[in-house]
Amino acid sequence: MASHTPAESVHALPIDRLSGPDVTFWSVWSGGRLAGCGALKELDPTHAEIKSMRVTDEFRRQGVGEVVLLHLLDVARRRGYARVSLETGSNPPFEAARRLYARHGFVECEPFADYVPDPWSVFMTLQLR
């Protein structure tokens, strides 16, 4: 992300925050190689945020992102969240991610949680119930 976005607009969680009590992190492996990862951060008992969703270059365009997203949404539903939101980049390198989210029902929304409007960001949300 840092190669595509100014530092002040990168909203990735630092590695130590991925093990925080409000975050659950998963990784996907194939043949002993890391293929992708994603996390859910609880914002409140009814609202979660998708964080740190990535696919390694080697596994792009092979459905790994969709596998991660579907897992995160399944967990969110089982936990009883009413809504899941995310922040992603607005520039071309993030276009495939935005299309993936839209295919699964996410729609653009206003900034949520502690986010503020940022021309480098797109905010999306999905009502689960």
TAWO-V806972 format. One record per residue. RES is the residue in three letters. SS is DSSP state (A for helix, B for strand, O for the rest). Layout:
# TAWO-V806972
res;ss
RES;SS
RES;SS
This chain:
# TAWO-V806972
res;ss
MET;O
ALA;O
SER;O
HIS;O
THR;O
PRO;O
ALA;A
GLU;A
SER;A
VAL;O
HIS;O
ALA;O
LEU;O
PRO;O
ILE;A
ASP;A
ARG;A
LEU;A
SER;A
GLY;O
PRO;O
ASP;O
VAL;B
THR;B
PHE;B
TRP;B
SER;B
VAL;B
TRP;B
SER;B
GLY;O
GLY;O
ARG;B
LEU;B
ALA;B
GLY;B
CYS;B
GLY;B
ALA;B
LEU;B
LYS;B
GLU;B
LEU;B
ASP;B
PRO;O
THR;O
HIS;B
ALA;B
GLU;B
ILE;B
LYS;B
SER;B
MET;B
ARG;B
VAL;B
THR;O
ASP;A
GLU;A
PHE;A
ARG;O
ARG;O
GLN;O
GLY;O
VAL;A
GLY;A
GLU;A
VAL;A
VAL;A
LEU;A
LEU;A
HIS;A
LEU;A
LEU;A
ASP;A
VAL;A
ALA;A
ARG;A
ARG;A
ARG;A
GLY;O
TYR;O
ALA;O
ARG;B
VAL;B
SER;B
LEU;B
GLU;B
THR;B
GLY;B
SER;O
ASN;O
PRO;A
PRO;A
PHE;A
GLU;A
ALA;A
ALA;A
ARG;A
ARG;A
LEU;A
TYR;A
ALA;A
ARG;A
HIS;O
GLY;O
PHE;O
VAL;B
GLU;B
CYS;O
GLU;O
PRO;O
PHE;O
ALA;O
ASP;O
TYR;O
VAL;O
PRO;O
ASP;O
PRO;O
TRP;O
SER;B
VAL;B
PHE;B
MET;B
THR;B
LEU;B
GLN;B
LEU;O
ARG;O
